[in-house]
Every structure is written in C-alpha cells, then in structure tokens.
Amino acid sequence: MRHRDWRHSPPRWTHHRQFQMHSRRFVMGRFIALVGGLTFLFLVALGIVLALVLNPDQPLSHSEGIFALAICGVPLIFLVGAALIGRWGFQRIGTPIAEIMSAAEAVAKGDLSVRVNDKIPGEFGRLARSFNHMTSELQRAEQQRRNMTADIAHELRTPLHLIQGNLEGMQDGVYEPNPENLDATLEETRLLIRLVSDLQTLSLAEAGQLPLHPVRIPVADLLSDVVTSFSTQATEQEVTLQLNLASEAALELEADPDRLDQALSNLVANALRYTPCGGKIVLSAEAIPQGVRLRVSDTGQGIPPEDLPYVFDRFWRGDRARTRTGGAGSGLGLAIARQLIQAHGGTISVESQPGEGTTFTIELPVEED
C-alpha cells in the first residue's frame, strides 16, 4: 500500500494562491485584449479620417500641419489614457473578481476556510461580504454535520455493544437465557428505538416537515397530564412535583397536544435527572400579552454559565461523566423541546444558577377568538 508523502504536499493556502494568480492573469488578459482591440479600431478609423482629410498632392499650410500633428498625437494620448484607466479598472474591478473567482474555486475543492477581502466600497464589497458569510455558514454547517455524525455513532455504539455482548454470552453459554438477561437485552433495544425515533423527530422538526395536528386545548389540562405522567417517578426519587396555575391560565391554546406534551415531558425528565432527593419541581403557567408563558423550574444542581449557550444542542449533557445507565438521557431531549416549541411559533429560554436550580421558560402565542 502506497502512502502519500505529506512532506512534499503543498499546503492548502499555496493552492489558493495559485488559483488567485491564475484568475488574475485570466481577468487581466481579457481586459488587455479588450483595450487592445479598441485601440486597434481607433487607429484604423483615424487612418481613414487622415486619408480623407489630408491631400498628399498639395503642400500643407501652417494650420493644416498643426491640425495633422494634433490628430497624429491623439493615438498616443489615447494609449496613455487607456493604460491609466485600465490599471485603475483592473485594481477596482479585476482584482476583486479574481479573488472571488479563486476563492470560489477553492470552496469547490473543499476548502471552506477561504475568505476574500471585504474592505471594498460599493457592490463588490457587498458581494465579498456575502461570499464570506456564505463560506462561514458552510463551514459551521459542515462542522455540525461532523459532530452530529460522531455523536450518533457514539450513542448507537453503547447499546449495540451491550446487545451483542449479551447475545454472544447466551450463545456461548456464559449467560443463561433467563428472563433477567432477556429483559436487559430488550431494554437496550428500547433505548435504540427511542434514540432513532428522537433523531427522526429532530430531523423533521429542523427541516420544517414535522406534521402537527393542532386542536384547542386548555393549558391547565396540558400541565396536569404532564404532572400525572411523572408523579410516580418523582415520588420514587423523593422529589416534590408541583403544579402552579394562575387564575389567568384558564385560557386555551391552538396546538398539537401530543407534541407540546412531548416538549414539556422532556423538560420535566431533565429536571428530575438533576434534582436531588428533597428537591422540588414546579410547573406554572400565566397569561402574557397575546400568549401564555409556561415555566418548568427545579431546585437542582443548576447549569454553569459557560454551558448555558449549549443546553439546546444535540447530545449536550450537563455532566459529561454521566452515562445513560447512570441516569443521563440521550442528549436530544432539550434539542427536541426547542424544535417543537419553535414549530408552534413559540420561544424557549433557560435561566440557571449553579447550586440553586434551573428554570425553562416557554412562550406560546394565543390567537384571539
């Protein structure tokens, strides 16, 4: 197997410099050809004018000589002016176009780190800034794609290895195929199914293709259902799960109840995961102008300030040392909650103080009858 010798491989910026020089030569060659063609046509036309105006059989008078000399000097003036204008035009037009052409070629070859000089006035400056913004977004999207691929592979690898190990152990006679071992293997398959389902939901929501079935639902009923669903788990963890509804919260929402229940359930499950024994989780609702505000507050360990901007990212976990078996989720719950709330035209935000607790705030619009 042959290996590439990276010591003799030119760096990426060298290829970009070669592309840029090639583009500049191309643009400059076209410009010179245009100016040369115009100069040639002007000289031909000037020769025809001289042939018609001047009569070689008769001597020229003093005024006619000066006129002929002036006409003969026009091509020189034209050439000098064309050279100056050409240089100015190349610096003003040719150089930005050449840089953008070379940068576009570099992007086409996979170099998303390339940028062009955007400190240019006028339309070319706007074009350069748009190009730089485009490449920045492409680079960010590519990095997110790579991170997501690595995260998905990591999340799938753990349950698959456990399933494989359990089945091979049963096959080799190390484990007995009793209900306990079969239930452990079945639980890992459920985790895989839930992870795949969460990924599908998240992908559809981010693409704006998640189907919603909105109906009129009372806010109180929505929150009560969530509290009922987690009451047993909260009791087992010795955590108080409380519902706090203001008098104005008797209004209704036009929304998909299943999707809103999923978003709120993800928030409550996250709160239960990080709230210790004796803690409290409060679900509350209040009316706001043209909408309703929902809150899920806990008295858990809180989120460090440096982690707050990333809590809604895929596969984010507050404690990287915690695994799924230790109580951590797949890392998709908060990302799905944000996408579901945004699909309903709402917003979601988070406030937290380490050691004091965390509050997730949802604001949803309400259409007046």
C-alpha positions in Angstrom: 0.0 0.0 0.0 1.4 3.3 -1.0 1.3 6.2 1.4 1.3 9.8 0.4 4.3 11.8 1.3 2.9 14.8 3.1 6.3 16.4 3.4 6.2 17.3 -0.3 2.5 18.1 -0.4 1.9 21.9 -0.8 -0.2 23.5 1.9 -3.8 24.5 1.1 -3.0 28.2 1.1 -0.5 27.6 -1.7 -3.2 26.1 -3.9 -5.4 29.1 -3.1 -2.6 31.5 -4.1 -2.1 29.6 -7.4 -5.8 29.8 -8.1 -5.8 33.5 -7.3 -2.8 34.2 -9.6 -4.4 32.2 -12.4 -7.7 34.1 -12.0 -5.9 37.5 -12.0 -4.0 36.6 -15.2 -7.2 35.4 -16.8 -9.1 38.6 -15.9 -6.1 40.8 -16.9 -5.7 39.1 -20.2 -9.3 39.6 -21.1 -9.0 43.3 -20.1 -5.9 43.9 -22.1 -7.4 42.1 -25.1 -10.4 44.4 -24.9 -8.4 47.6 -24.6 -6.0 46.5 -27.4 -9.0 45.7 -29.7 -10.5 49.2 -29.0 -7.1 50.8 -29.7 -6.7 49.0 -33.0 -10.2 50.0 -34.1 -9.5 53.6 -33.2 -6.2 53.6 -35.2 -7.9 52.2 -38.2 -10.7 54.8 -38.0 -8.0 57.5 -37.5 -6.2 56.4 -40.6 -9.3 56.6 -42.7 -10.0 60.1 -41.4 -6.5 61.2 -42.3 -6.7 59.7 -45.7 -10.0 61.6 -46.4 -8.9 65.0 -44.8 -5.3 65.3 -46.0 -4.4 65.5 -49.7 -0.8 64.3 -50.2 -0.5 66.0 -53.6 -0.8 69.5 -52.1 1.5 71.1 -49.5 0.1 71.7 -46.1 -0.5 75.1 -44.7 0.7 76.0 -41.2 -2.8 75.5 -39.7 -3.3 72.2 -41.5 0.1 71.0 -40.3 -0.8 71.8 -36.7 -4.1 70.0 -37.2 -2.5 66.9 -38.7 0.1 66.8 -35.9 -2.6 67.1 -33.3 -4.5 64.2 -34.9 -1.4 62.1 -35.0 -0.8 62.7 -31.3 -4.3 61.6 -30.4 -3.4 57.8 -30.5 -0.5 58.3 -28.1 -2.8 60.2 -25.7 -5.4 57.6 -26.1 -3.0 54.8 -25.3 -1.7 56.5 -22.2 -5.2 57.3 -21.0 -6.3 53.7 -21.8 -3.4 52.3 -19.8 -4.2 54.5 -16.8 -7.9 53.7 -17.0 -7.1 50.0 -17.5 -4.8 50.0 -14.4 -7.5 51.7 -12.3 -10.2 49.4 -13.7 -8.2 46.3 -13.0 -7.5 47.3 -9.4 -11.1 48.4 -8.8 -12.9 45.6 -10.7 -10.4 42.9 -11.9 -8.7 42.2 -8.6 -12.0 41.7 -6.6 -13.4 39.5 -9.3 -10.2 37.5 -9.5 -10.1 37.0 -5.7 -13.7 35.8 -5.6 -13.1 33.5 -8.6 -10.1 31.9 -6.9 -11.9 31.7 -3.6 -15.0 30.1 -5.3 -12.7 27.5 -6.9 -11.1 26.8 -3.6 -14.5 26.3 -2.0 -15.5 23.9 -4.8 -12.4 21.8 -4.0 -13.4 21.6 -0.3 -11.5 24.5 1.3 -14.3 26.2 3.4 -11.8 28.3 5.4 -11.0 30.6 2.5 -12.1 34.3 2.8 -11.8 37.3 0.5 -11.0 40.9 1.2 -14.4 42.6 2.0 -13.0 46.0 2.8 -14.1 47.3 -0.6 -16.7 50.0 -1.1 -19.6 49.6 -3.4 -21.2 46.5 -4.8 -18.1 44.4 -4.9 -17.7 44.9 -1.1 -21.2 43.7 -0.6 -20.5 40.7 -2.8 -17.3 39.9 -0.9 -19.1 40.1 2.5 -21.9 37.9 1.2 -19.3 35.4 0.0 -17.5 35.4 3.3 -20.8 34.9 5.2 -21.8 32.1 2.9 -18.5 30.3 3.4 -18.7 30.8 7.2 -22.2 29.3 7.3 -21.0 26.4 5.1 -18.0 25.8 7.4 -20.2 25.9 10.5 -22.8 23.5 9.0 -20.0 21.1 7.9 -18.6 21.1 11.5 -22.0 20.5 12.9 -22.6 17.6 10.5 -19.3 16.0 11.5 -20.1 16.5 15.2 -23.5 15.1 14.8 -22.2 12.0 12.9 -19.7 11.3 15.6 -22.2 11.8 18.4 -24.8 9.5 16.7 -22.1 6.8 16.2 -21.1 7.1 19.9 -24.7 6.9 21.1 -25.5 3.9 18.9 -22.3 2.1 19.8 -23.0 1.6 23.5 -26.4 -0.2 23.3 -25.3 -2.2 20.3 -22.2 -3.5 22.1 -24.4 -4.4 25.1 -26.9 -6.3 22.9 -24.1 -8.0 21.1 -22.3 -9.0 24.3 -25.5 -10.3 25.9 -26.4 -12.4 22.8 -22.9 -13.8 22.4 -22.8 -14.6 26.1 -26.1 -16.6 25.8 -24.8 -18.3 22.7 -21.6 -19.3 24.3 -23.3 -20.4 27.5 -21.8 -17.7 29.7 -25.2 -16.2 30.3 -28.4 -18.1 30.8 -31.3 -17.1 28.6 -33.4 -16.3 31.7 -35.9 -13.5 32.0 -33.5 -11.2 33.7 -30.9 -11.3 30.9 -33.5 -11.2 28.2 -35.1 -8.1 29.9 -31.7 -6.4 30.0 -31.2 -7.0 26.3 -34.7 -5.9 25.5 -34.2 -2.7 27.4 -31.2 -1.8 25.2 -33.3 -2.4 22.1 -35.9 0.0 23.5 -33.2 2.6 24.0 -32.1 2.2 20.4 -35.7 2.6 19.2 -36.1 5.7 21.3 -32.9 7.2 20.1 -33.8 6.5 16.4 -37.3 8.0 17.0 -35.8 11.1 18.6 -33.4 11.6 15.8 -36.2 11.3 13.3 -38.4 13.8 15.2 -35.5 16.2 15.5 -34.6 16.0 11.8 -38.2 16.5 10.7 -38.6 19.5 13.0 -35.4 21.2 11.9 -36.5 20.7 8.2 -39.9 22.2 8.9 -41.6 18.9 7.9 -42.9 17.7 11.2 -46.6 17.1 11.0 -48.7 19.0 13.6 -52.4 18.4 14.4 -53.5 21.5 16.3 -56.6 21.5 18.4 -58.0 23.7 21.2 -56.5 22.5 24.5 -56.8 24.0 28.0 -53.4 24.9 29.4 -54.4 23.5 32.8 -55.2 20.1 31.3 -51.9 20.1 29.4 -49.8 20.7 32.5 -51.9 18.4 34.7 -51.3 15.5 32.3 -47.6 16.0 32.4 -47.6 16.1 36.2 -49.7 12.9 36.4 -47.2 11.1 34.0 -44.2 11.9 36.2 -45.8 11.7 39.7 -44.8 8.1 40.3 -41.2 8.7 39.3 -41.0 11.9 41.3 -42.3 10.0 44.4 -39.7 7.3 44.0 -37.0 9.9 43.8 -38.5 11.8 46.8 -38.9 14.9 44.7 -41.9 17.2 45.0 -43.7 17.7 41.7 -46.0 20.8 42.0 -48.5 22.5 39.6 -49.0 26.2 40.0 -51.6 27.8 37.8 -52.5 31.5 37.9 -56.1 32.5 37.5 -55.5 33.8 34.0 -54.2 30.4 32.9 -57.7 29.2 32.2 -57.2 30.1 28.5 -56.7 27.7 25.7 -54.0 27.0 23.1 -54.4 26.1 19.5 -51.6 23.5 19.4 -50.7 19.8 18.9 -51.3 18.4 22.4 -49.0 15.4 21.8 -46.1 17.5 20.7 -46.4 20.0 23.5 -46.7 17.1 26.0 -43.5 15.7 24.5 -41.7 19.0 24.9 -42.8 19.5 28.5 -42.1 15.9 29.3 -38.5 16.3 28.1 -38.1 19.3 30.3 -39.6 17.6 33.4 -37.5 14.4 32.7 -34.4 16.6 32.5 -35.3 18.4 35.8 -35.9 15.0 37.6 -32.5 13.8 36.3 -30.6 16.7 38.1 -32.8 17.3 41.1 -31.6 15.6 44.3 -33.8 14.0 46.9 -35.9 16.5 48.8 -35.9 18.9 45.9 -38.9 20.4 44.1 -40.0 20.8 40.5 -42.7 23.4 39.7 -44.8 23.7 36.5 -46.5 27.0 36.2 -48.5 29.0 33.6 -49.5 32.6 33.3 -51.1 34.8 30.7 -49.0 37.3 28.8 -50.0 39.8 26.1 -51.1 37.8 23.0 -50.0 34.5 24.5 -49.2 32.3 27.5 -46.0 31.7 29.4 -45.1 28.2 30.8 -42.3 27.5 33.2 -40.6 24.4 34.4 -38.4 25.2 37.5 -36.4 22.9 39.7 -34.1 23.2 42.7 -31.4 21.0 41.2 -27.7 21.5 40.8 -28.0 24.2 38.1 -26.1 24.8 34.9 -22.7 26.6 34.8 -22.9 29.9 32.9 -20.4 28.7 30.3 -22.7 25.8 29.4 -26.0 27.8 29.1 -25.5 28.6 25.3 -25.2 24.9 24.5 -28.1 23.3 26.5 -30.3 23.1 23.4 -27.6 21.5 21.2 -27.8 17.9 20.2 -26.3 15.3 22.6 -25.4 18.0 25.2 -25.1 16.8 28.7 -24.5 18.9 31.8 -22.2 16.3 33.3 -20.1 14.5 30.6 -19.1 11.9 33.2 -22.7 10.6 33.5 -23.7 7.8 31.1 -27.1 6.6 30.1 -27.0 3.8 32.6 -26.2 6.4 35.3 -29.3 8.4 34.8 -28.4 10.6 31.8 -30.6 10.7 28.7 -29.6 10.5 25.1 -28.9 14.3 24.9 -31.7 15.0 22.5 -34.5 15.9 24.8 -33.8 19.7 25.1 -33.0 20.0 21.4 -36.3 18.3 20.5 -38.2 20.5 23.0 -36.8 23.7 21.4 -37.7 22.5 17.9 -41.2 21.5 18.9 -41.8 24.9 20.6 -40.5 26.8 17.6 -42.7 24.7 15.3 -45.7 26.1 17.2 -44.4 29.7 16.7 -43.1 30.0 20.3 -39.8 30.6 22.0 -38.0 28.7 24.8 -35.2 30.1 27.0 -33.3 28.9 30.1 -32.0 30.6 33.3 -29.9 28.9 35.8 -27.8 29.5 38.9 -25.3 26.8 39.9 -26.4 25.2 43.2 -29.8 26.9 43.1 -31.7 25.5 40.2 -32.8 26.0 36.6 -35.9 27.5 35.0 -37.0 26.8 31.4 -39.5 29.4 30.1 -41.8 28.8 27.2 -43.8 31.5 25.5 -46.6 30.4 23.1 -48.9 32.7 21.0 -52.6 32.5 21.6 -55.0 33.6 18.8 -57.9 35.7 20.0 -61.4 34.4 19.1 
